[in-house]
């Protein structure tokens, strides 16, 4: 007994019909995404900005903490210097000669210079702390403001997604199923055209004697070939796959 014949290969007309049906499904998915508009990108940008602000705030807080520690250390160093000065002055009262007195005087002078230097550095540190705290407060205020923006945008996006998600998932499954039915060459060409076309149109009808994608005129003989659906024909100008208009079918 003869083996059962393999499944008959789809005709060009059937392939073109399948391509156009796929395009209709994908165009509907595009429409749903358009309803969401720029919201997904805006949400992502806000999330990135908040992450950046968090890093900046943490870094600023660490820098302020370091400066405050330095100011505190200099304050303690001055106390040590003052203690040393008092000690040296007391020792001067009990020196046995001028050389010992001069030596103690130099130690006192050195400690006094250290106090002046620490006071100068502390003043500079306090100024830096004040400046950084202003920047920190501004960053915190901006973060709070942008966090409210993100909350609002996410709520808007979640609402739109909730309304369209089920429909989009259903259409996406249909799109994948329709794409698998195409032969690899057509599937690859369709996907490539979809990515390169701004409006996502890879397959278009002939409309008013023109390409439905780029709107350039199509010669009469070429229109007859498109109507015949004997072969896959692409637009000479934009490369989109052409199918007959409704009236032609």
Secondary structure, 3 states (H helix, E strand, C coil): CCCCCCCCCCCHHHHHHHHHHHHHHHHHHHHHHHHHCCHHHHHHHHHHHHHHHHHHHHHHHHHHHHHHHHHHHHHHHHHHHHHHHHHHHHHHCCCCCHHHHHHHHHHHHHHHHHHHHHHHHHHHHHHHHHHHHHHHHHHHHHHHHHHHHHHHHHHHHHHHHHHHHHHHHHHHHHHHHHHHHCCHHHHHHHHHHHHHCCCCCCEEEEECCEECCCCCECCHHHHHHHHHCCCCEECCCCCCEEECCCCCC
